């Protein structure tokens, strides 16, 4: 199973901190899972210009290919001005509308205030479902108070992140089994 974690901003460190924790949690859950973090702060992406995702080169083309080849994604985003960052939206704009078909997609957000809790439900989840992703419920919301000096200090958040890992793996395996059984029914 190939899992891609996306740290969806080109600034800040909180979302990357959570993504790093998730990478370790996937390894603990099952060491055979191939997990990679795409940190938008560490890449040089061009703006979407409407061409096919296979035509992009450099970091942009590499990111698009990794996402398209993944079995599951966990998308992390900070909440800026009650919205997802433009860098993350640009990733979605580069991909085709069915980019998440047959993929399980988990989500988490980092934010300075609980007032932004519904941003994922109102903005990110509609994008993921439009792109045909199977959304893991519930998403994880991490406030600034849950992090201290680059570490997650809230045990409830840690438990919810561990559950996100488990649910992502179980749903990915379940959907794969269903697809395999459906394909086997055709007999060719």
MARTORVO-47046 format. One record per residue (C-alpha): x negated, y, z negated; residue in one letter. Coordinates in steps of 0.5 Angstrom, whole numbers. Each point is the difference from the previous one (the first is absolute). Layout:
<node><c1>X</c1><c2>Y</c2><c3>Z</c3><residuo>A</residuo></node>
...
END
This chain:
<node><c1>0</c1><c2>0</c2><c3>0</c3><residuo>X</residuo></node>
<node><c1>-3</c1><c2>7</c2><c3>2</c3><residuo>X</residuo></node>
<node><c1>3</c1><c2>6</c2><c3>-4</c3><residuo>X</residuo></node>
<node><c1>-2</c1><c2>7</c2><c3>1</c3><residuo>X</residuo></node>
<node><c1>0</c1><c2>5</c2><c3>-5</c3><residuo>X</residuo></node>
<node><c1>1</c1><c2>7</c2><c3>2</c3><residuo>X</residuo></node>
<node><c1>-2</c1><c2>6</c2><c3>-4</c3><residuo>X</residuo></node>
<node><c1>4</c1><c2>5</c2><c3>3</c3><residuo>X</residuo></node>
<node><c1>-3</c1><c2>7</c2><c3>-1</c3><residuo>X</residuo></node>
<node><c1>-6</c1><c2>3</c2><c3>3</c3><residuo>X</residuo></node>
<node><c1>-1</c1><c2>4</c2><c3>-7</c3><residuo>X</residuo></node>
<node><c1>0</c1><c2>-2</c2><c3>-7</c3><residuo>X</residuo></node>
<node><c1>-2</c1><c2>-7</c2><c3>-4</c3><residuo>X</residuo></node>
<node><c1>6</c1><c2>-2</c2><c3>-4</c3><residuo>X</residuo></node>
<node><c1>3</c1><c2>-4</c2><c3>6</c3><residuo>X</residuo></node>
<node><c1>-7</c1><c2>-3</c2><c3>1</c3><residuo>X</residuo></node>
<node><c1>0</c1><c2>-2</c2><c3>-7</c3><residuo>X</residuo></node>
<node><c1>6</c1><c2>-4</c2><c3>0</c3><residuo>X</residuo></node>
<node><c1>-2</c1><c2>-3</c2><c3>7</c3><residuo>X</residuo></node>
<node><c1>-6</c1><c2>-3</c2><c3>-3</c3><residuo>X</residuo></node>
<node><c1>4</c1><c2>-3</c2><c3>-6</c3><residuo>X</residuo></node>
<node><c1>4</c1><c2>-3</c2><c3>5</c3><residuo>X</residuo></node>
<node><c1>-6</c1><c2>-3</c2><c3>4</c3><residuo>X</residuo></node>
<node><c1>-2</c1><c2>-3</c2><c3>-6</c3><residuo>X</residuo></node>
<node><c1>7</c1><c2>-3</c2><c3>-2</c3><residuo>X</residuo></node>
<node><c1>1</c1><c2>-3</c2><c3>7</c3><residuo>X</residuo></node>
<node><c1>-7</c1><c2>-4</c2><c3>-1</c3><residuo>X</residuo></node>
<node><c1>2</c1><c2>-2</c2><c3>-7</c3><residuo>X</residuo></node>
<node><c1>7</c1><c2>-2</c2><c3>2</c3><residuo>X</residuo></node>
<node><c1>-3</c1><c2>-4</c2><c3>6</c3><residuo>X</residuo></node>
<node><c1>-8</c1><c2>0</c2><c3>2</c3><residuo>X</residuo></node>
<node><c1>2</c1><c2>-2</c2><c3>7</c3><residuo>X</residuo></node>
<node><c1>4</c1><c2>6</c2><c3>2</c3><residuo>X</residuo></node>
<node><c1>-4</c1><c2>5</c2><c3>4</c3><residuo>X</residuo></node>
<node><c1>1</c1><c2>7</c2><c3>-2</c3><residuo>X</residuo></node>
<node><c1>-3</c1><c2>6</c2><c3>2</c3><residuo>X</residuo></node>
<node><c1>1</c1><c2>7</c2><c3>-2</c3><residuo>X</residuo></node>
<node><c1>1</c1><c2>6</c2><c3>6</c3><residuo>X</residuo></node>
<node><c1>-1</c1><c2>6</c2><c3>-4</c3><residuo>X</residuo></node>
<node><c1>2</c1><c2>6</c2><c3>4</c3><residuo>X</residuo></node>
<node><c1>-5</c1><c2>5</c2><c3>-3</c3><residuo>X</residuo></node>
<node><c1>-6</c1><c2>-5</c2><c3>2</c3><residuo>X</residuo></node>
<node><c1>2</c1><c2>0</c2><c3>8</c3><residuo>X</residuo></node>
<node><c1>0</c1><c2>5</c2><c3>6</c3><residuo>X</residuo></node>
<node><c1>7</c1><c2>-1</c2><c3>3</c3><residuo>X</residuo></node>
<node><c1>3</c1><c2>4</c2><c3>6</c3><residuo>X</residuo></node>
<node><c1>7</c1><c2>3</c2><c3>0</c3><residuo>X</residuo></node>
<node><c1>5</c1><c2>-4</c2><c3>4</c3><residuo>X</residuo></node>
<node><c1>1</c1><c2>2</c2><c3>7</c3><residuo>X</residuo></node>
<node><c1>5</c1><c2>-5</c2><c3>2</c3><residuo>X</residuo></node>
<node><c1>-4</c1><c2>-5</c2><c3>4</c3><residuo>X</residuo></node>
<node><c1>0</c1><c2>-8</c2><c3>-2</c3><residuo>X</residuo></node>
<node><c1>-4</c1><c2>-2</c2><c3>-7</c3><residuo>X</residuo></node>
<node><c1>-5</c1><c2>-4</c2><c3>4</c3><residuo>X</residuo></node>
<node><c1>-2</c1><c2>6</c2><c3>4</c3><residuo>X</residuo></node>
<node><c1>-3</c1><c2>3</c2><c3>-6</c3><residuo>X</residuo></node>
<node><c1>-7</c1><c2>0</c2><c3>-2</c3><residuo>X</residuo></node>
<node><c1>-5</c1><c2>1</c2><c3>-6</c3><residuo>X</residuo></node>
<node><c1>3</c1><c2>0</c2><c3>-7</c3><residuo>X</residuo></node>
<node><c1>7</c1><c2>1</c2><c3>3</c3><residuo>X</residuo></node>
<node><c1>0</c1><c2>-6</c2><c3>5</c3><residuo>X</residuo></node>
<node><c1>-3</c1><c2>-5</c2><c3>-6</c3><residuo>X</residuo></node>
<node><c1>5</c1><c2>2</c2><c3>-5</c3><residuo>X</residuo></node>
<node><c1>6</c1><c2>-1</c2><c3>5</c3><residuo>X</residuo></node>
<node><c1>-3</c1><c2>-7</c2><c3>2</c3><residuo>X</residuo></node>
<node><c1>-1</c1><c2>-2</c2><c3>-8</c3><residuo>X</residuo></node>
<node><c1>7</c1><c2>2</c2><c3>-1</c3><residuo>X</residuo></node>
<node><c1>3</c1><c2>-4</c2><c3>6</c3><residuo>X</residuo></node>
<node><c1>-4</c1><c2>-6</c2><c3>-2</c3><residuo>X</residuo></node>
<node><c1>2</c1><c2>0</c2><c3>-7</c3><residuo>X</residuo></node>
<node><c1>5</c1><c2>-5</c2><c3>-3</c3><residuo>X</residuo></node>
<node><c1>2</c1><c2>5</c2><c3>-6</c3><residuo>X</residuo></node>
<node><c1>-1</c1><c2>7</c2><c3>-2</c3><residuo>X</residuo></node>
<node><c1>0</c1><c2>4</c2><c3>-6</c3><residuo>X</residuo></node>
<node><c1>1</c1><c2>8</c2><c3>1</c3><residuo>X</residuo></node>
<node><c1>-3</c1><c2>4</c2><c3>-5</c3><residuo>X</residuo></node>
<node><c1>2</c1><c2>8</c2><c3>0</c3><residuo>X</residuo></node>
<node><c1>-1</c1><c2>6</c2><c3>-4</c3><residuo>X</residuo></node>
<node><c1>6</c1><c2>4</c2><c3>0</c3><residuo>X</residuo></node>
<node><c1>-2</c1><c2>7</c2><c3>2</c3><residuo>X</residuo></node>
<node><c1>6</c1><c2>6</c2><c3>0</c3><residuo>X</residuo></node>
<node><c1>5</c1><c2>-6</c2><c3>-1</c3><residuo>X</residuo></node>
<node><c1>-2</c1><c2>-3</c2><c3>7</c3><residuo>X</residuo></node>
<node><c1>-5</c1><c2>-5</c2><c3>2</c3><residuo>X</residuo></node>
<node><c1>-7</c1><c2>3</c2><c3>3</c3><residuo>X</residuo></node>
<node><c1>-1</c1><c2>1</c2><c3>8</c3><residuo>X</residuo></node>
<node><c1>-6</c1><c2>-5</c2><c3>0</c3><residuo>X</residuo></node>
<node><c1>5</c1><c2>-5</c2><c3>-2</c3><residuo>X</residuo></node>
<node><c1>6</c1><c2>2</c2><c3>5</c3><residuo>X</residuo></node>
<node><c1>-6</c1><c2>0</c2><c3>6</c3><residuo>X</residuo></node>
<node><c1>-1</c1><c2>-7</c2><c3>-1</c3><residuo>X</residuo></node>
<node><c1>7</c1><c2>-2</c2><c3>1</c3><residuo>X</residuo></node>
<node><c1>0</c1><c2>5</c2><c3>6</c3><residuo>X</residuo></node>
<node><c1>-5</c1><c2>-4</c2><c3>3</c3><residuo>X</residuo></node>
<node><c1>3</c1><c2>-7</c2><c3>-1</c3><residuo>X</residuo></node>
<node><c1>6</c1><c2>-3</c2><c3>4</c3><residuo>X</residuo></node>
<node><c1>7</c1><c2>0</c2><c3>-3</c3><residuo>X</residuo></node>
<node><c1>-1</c1><c2>-7</c2><c3>-1</c3><residuo>X</residuo></node>
<node><c1>-7</c1><c2>0</c2><c3>-3</c3><residuo>X</residuo></node>
<node><c1>3</c1><c2>-3</c2><c3>-7</c3><residuo>X</residuo></node>
<node><c1>4</c1><c2>-6</c2><c3>4</c3><residuo>X</residuo></node>
<node><c1>-1</c1><c2>-6</c2><c3>-4</c3><residuo>X</residuo></node>
<node><c1>-4</c1><c2>4</c2><c3>-5</c3><residuo>X</residuo></node>
<node><c1>1</c1><c2>0</c2><c3>-8</c3><residuo>X</residuo></node>
<node><c1>-1</c1><c2>7</c2><c3>-2</c3><residuo>X</residuo></node>
<node><c1>-1</c1><c2>2</c2><c3>-7</c3><residuo>X</residuo></node>
<node><c1>0</c1><c2>8</c2><c3>-3</c3><residuo>X</residuo></node>
<node><c1>-3</c1><c2>4</c2><c3>-5</c3><residuo>X</residuo></node>
<node><c1>-1</c1><c2>7</c2><c3>-2</c3><residuo>X</residuo></node>
<node><c1>-4</c1><c2>5</c2><c3>-4</c3><residuo>X</residuo></node>
<node><c1>3</c1><c2>6</c2><c3>-2</c3><residuo>X</residuo></node>
<node><c1>-1</c1><c2>6</c2><c3>-6</c3><residuo>X</residuo></node>
<node><c1>7</c1><c2>-1</c2><c3>-2</c3><residuo>X</residuo></node>
<node><c1>6</c1><c2>-5</c2><c3>0</c3><residuo>X</residuo></node>
<node><c1>4</c1><c2>5</c2><c3>3</c3><residuo>X</residuo></node>
<node><c1>-3</c1><c2>-3</c2><c3>7</c3><residuo>X</residuo></node>
<node><c1>3</c1><c2>-7</c2><c3>-2</c3><residuo>X</residuo></node>
<node><c1>5</c1><c2>0</c2><c3>6</c3><residuo>X</residuo></node>
<node><c1>-5</c1><c2>2</c2><c3>6</c3><residuo>X</residuo></node>
<node><c1>-2</c1><c2>-7</c2><c3>1</c3><residuo>X</residuo></node>
<node><c1>7</c1><c2>-2</c2><c3>1</c3><residuo>X</residuo></node>
<node><c1>2</c1><c2>6</c2><c3>4</c3><residuo>X</residuo></node>
<node><c1>-6</c1><c2>1</c2><c3>4</c3><residuo>X</residuo></node>
<node><c1>-4</c1><c2>-6</c2><c3>1</c3><residuo>X</residuo></node>
<node><c1>5</c1><c2>-6</c2><c3>-1</c3><residuo>X</residuo></node>
<node><c1>4</c1><c2>3</c2><c3>6</c3><residuo>X</residuo></node>
<node><c1>-7</c1><c2>0</c2><c3>5</c3><residuo>X</residuo></node>
<node><c1>-2</c1><c2>-7</c2><c3>-2</c3><residuo>X</residuo></node>
<node><c1>7</c1><c2>-3</c2><c3>1</c3><residuo>X</residuo></node>
<node><c1>1</c1><c2>4</c2><c3>7</c3><residuo>X</residuo></node>
<node><c1>-7</c1><c2>-3</c2><c3>2</c3><residuo>X</residuo></node>
<node><c1>3</c1><c2>-7</c2><c3>-2</c3><residuo>X</residuo></node>
<node><c1>-4</c1><c2>-1</c2><c3>-7</c3><residuo>X</residuo></node>
<node><c1>3</c1><c2>-5</c2><c3>-5</c3><residuo>X</residuo></node>
<node><c1>0</c1><c2>5</c2><c3>-6</c3><residuo>X</residuo></node>
<node><c1>-3</c1><c2>-3</c2><c3>-7</c3><residuo>X</residuo></node>
<node><c1>5</c1><c2>2</c2><c3>-6</c3><residuo>X</residuo></node>
<node><c1>-1</c1><c2>4</c2><c3>-4</c3><residuo>X</residuo></node>
<node><c1>-6</c1><c2>5</c2><c3>2</c3><residuo>X</residuo></node>
<node><c1>-5</c1><c2>2</c2><c3>-6</c3><residuo>X</residuo></node>
<node><c1>0</c1><c2>7</c2><c3>-2</c3><residuo>X</residuo></node>
<node><c1>-6</c1><c2>3</c2><c3>-3</c3><residuo>X</residuo></node>
<node><c1>0</c1><c2>6</c2><c3>-4</c3><residuo>X</residuo></node>
<node><c1>-7</c1><c2>4</c2><c3>-1</c3><residuo>X</residuo></node>
<node><c1>1</c1><c2>-1</c2><c3>-8</c3><residuo>X</residuo></node>
<node><c1>-1</c1><c2>-8</c2><c3>2</c3><residuo>X</residuo></node>
<node><c1>-7</c1><c2>1</c2><c3>2</c3><residuo>X</residuo></node>
<node><c1>-6</c1><c2>3</c2><c3>-4</c3><residuo>X</residuo></node>
<node><c1>-7</c1><c2>1</c2><c3>3</c3><residuo>X</residuo></node>
<node><c1>1</c1><c2>-5</c2><c3>6</c3><residuo>X</residuo></node>
<node><c1>4</c1><c2>-5</c2><c3>-3</c3><residuo>X</residuo></node>
<node><c1>7</c1><c2>-2</c2><c3>-1</c3><residuo>X</residuo></node>
<node><c1>1</c1><c2>0</c2><c3>-8</c3><residuo>X</residuo></node>
<node><c1>8</c1><c2>-2</c2><c3>0</c3><residuo>X</residuo></node>
<node><c1>1</c1><c2>-7</c2><c3>-1</c3><residuo>X</residuo></node>
<node><c1>7</c1><c2>0</c2><c3>3</c3><residuo>X</residuo></node>
<node><c1>-3</c1><c2>3</c2><c3>6</c3><residuo>X</residuo></node>
<node><c1>-5</c1><c2>-6</c2><c3>0</c3><residuo>X</residuo></node>
<node><c1>6</c1><c2>-5</c2><c3>-1</c3><residuo>X</residuo></node>
<node><c1>4</c1><c2>3</c2><c3>6</c3><residuo>X</residuo></node>
<node><c1>-6</c1><c2>1</c2><c3>5</c3><residuo>X</residuo></node>
<node><c1>-2</c1><c2>-8</c2><c3>-2</c3><residuo>X</residuo></node>
<node><c1>8</c1><c2>-1</c2><c3>2</c3><residuo>X</residuo></node>
<node><c1>-1</c1><c2>3</c2><c3>6</c3><residuo>X</residuo></node>
<node><c1>-6</c1><c2>-4</c2><c3>2</c3><residuo>X</residuo></node>
<node><c1>4</c1><c2>-6</c2><c3>-2</c3><residuo>X</residuo></node>
<node><c1>6</c1><c2>2</c2><c3>4</c3><residuo>X</residuo></node>
<node><c1>-3</c1><c2>2</c2><c3>6</c3><residuo>X</residuo></node>
<node><c1>-4</c1><c2>-7</c2><c3>1</c3><residuo>X</residuo></node>
<node><c1>6</c1><c2>-4</c2><c3>-2</c3><residuo>X</residuo></node>
<node><c1>5</c1><c2>4</c2><c3>5</c3><residuo>X</residuo></node>
<node><c1>-6</c1><c2>0</c2><c3>5</c3><residuo>X</residuo></node>
<node><c1>0</c1><c2>-8</c2><c3>0</c3><residuo>X</residuo></node>
<node><c1>7</c1><c2>-1</c2><c3>-1</c3><residuo>X</residuo></node>
<node><c1>1</c1><c2>4</c2><c3>7</c3><residuo>X</residuo></node>
<node><c1>-5</c1><c2>-4</c2><c3>3</c3><residuo>X</residuo></node>
<node><c1>3</c1><c2>-6</c2><c3>-2</c3><residuo>X</residuo></node>
<node><c1>7</c1><c2>2</c2><c3>3</c3><residuo>X</residuo></node>
<node><c1>-4</c1><c2>2</c2><c3>7</c3><residuo>X</residuo></node>
<node><c1>-3</c1><c2>-6</c2><c3>0</c3><residuo>X</residuo></node>
<node><c1>6</c1><c2>-5</c2><c3>-1</c3><residuo>X</residuo></node>
<node><c1>4</c1><c2>5</c2><c3>5</c3><residuo>X</residuo></node>
<node><c1>-6</c1><c2>-1</c2><c3>5</c3><residuo>X</residuo></node>
<node><c1>0</c1><c2>-8</c2><c3>-1</c3><residuo>X</residuo></node>
<node><c1>7</c1><c2>0</c2><c3>1</c3><residuo>X</residuo></node>
<node><c1>-1</c1><c2>1</c2><c3>8</c3><residuo>X</residuo></node>
<node><c1>-4</c1><c2>-6</c2><c3>0</c3><residuo>X</residuo></node>
<node><c1>-6</c1><c2>3</c2><c3>5</c3><residuo>X</residuo></node>
END
